[in-house]
Amino acid sequence: MRSVRPSAPQLAGLEPYDPKYLPADTLLSANENPSDVEEELRREIMREIRRVPLNRYPDPLANDLRDLIAEANGLDRGQVLVGNGGDELLFNLALAWGGPGRTFLNLPPTFSVYAANARLTGTETVDVPRRPDFSIDEDAVLARVAEGDIDFMVVTSPNNPTGKLADGAFVARLLAATDALVMVDEAYFEFSRRTVRPLLAEHENLVVLRTFSKAFSLAGARLGYLLGSEDVIREFIKVRQPYSVDAVSQAIARTVYRNRAKFEPAIQAIIDERARLLDGLSRIPGVEAFPSDANYVLFRIANAGAVWQNLFERGVLVRDFSSAPLLEDCLRVTVGTAQENDAFLAALKDAALKAL
Ligand code: PMP
C-alpha cells in the first residue's frame, strides 16, 4: 500500500504558520527583545539548570513558578497556568472553548494564530473587523455578542500587528455584556504599562494571557502564562499536555521572574526608542506610521512588498503584512536597539526611493 488517506477535513487548504524568519544583519521581524538576558543573570540561570534532575519528569503544572506569578499578581496558584509559550495557551483556548458547533469572535486584523486555531479545532469564526484606524468597532462587538451565540473571543491589547491598546472601559463593558470567555492577550503589556488584570476580581469570564518572550527576553525558552478564575483555569488544565513546560524552561523562568526588576531598564529603552522610531518614520515621505503601545510599529507605504525586498537586500528584516487581509501595503518593524533602528530608518529611506 502506497497511499495514505486524507488528514482531518479541517486541514484542507490550511497553510502552516510561517514566521518568515530569514537570516539578516538586523532582525526586526519577530517582536523579540533586542537585548539578550544579561551575563550575571545567565550565570544564575546556569546554576539553577545544573540542579535540575534531567531523568525525572518536570512538575506538570510548574507550581513553584505558578506561585511566584500568583504572588506578584495578588492571586492564588489556582488562578495561574503556565504554558509552552503563549502559543500553547492559545491552542488550549480553542480546544477548551471551541470545537464543532462552537463560535469564536475575532477582531481582525489581529494575531493570525487565533483564527488558525479556531479552524484547526472545527470552530466557526465570526469576524468584527476593526475600523480603518485599527480601533475596535466597540458598538459592533457589543451588538454581536448580544446575539448570544459567541463562545469565546480574544481582545489583543496592545494588538498585534497594529499596536494600540484596547480601551479598558470597553473591556469592562464587554465582560459585563456577555458570558462568552474573553481572553485579553497582553503579550506586549509591559511596553504599554497597562493591564486589565484588576477586572479579574469582578469578572469570571476574563482570562489574561502574558508571555516571557518579549519583555523578559525569553522567546527561545517558550513560556507563557494565564491569569483567570480557578474554574476557567481548571478547564484549561483539562486540555493541556501534562508535561508541556519542561524542567529546564521552568528553572529559567523562575530565575528570570524573581529577577524581573532587572529587565526594567531594557523595557524603558524600548519605549523610548519606539518614540524615536515613530518620529523617524513620520519624517520619511510616503510613510504612514500607526501609533503603538507595544514593541513594534506598523506602517503603510506604497509598493510595500517591493520595499520589504529592498530592505532585506540592505540586511534589514521586517515583517511583510502587505498581502494579509485588511493590511494592504503594511509592514511591521520591531523596536530594536538605537543602532538597529537607525540602520532600519536609513535603509527604509533608500528602499522607499528605489521602490517608487
Ligand atoms: N500573542 C500575541 C499577540 C503575540 O504576538 C505572540 C507572539 N508572536 C503570542 C501571543 C505568543 O507568544 P509566545 O508563544 O512567544 O509566548
Residues whose N, C-alpha, C, O or C-beta is under 5 A from the ligand:
A	BS01	PMP	G85 G86 D87 F111 N160 D185 A187 T211 S213 L223 G224
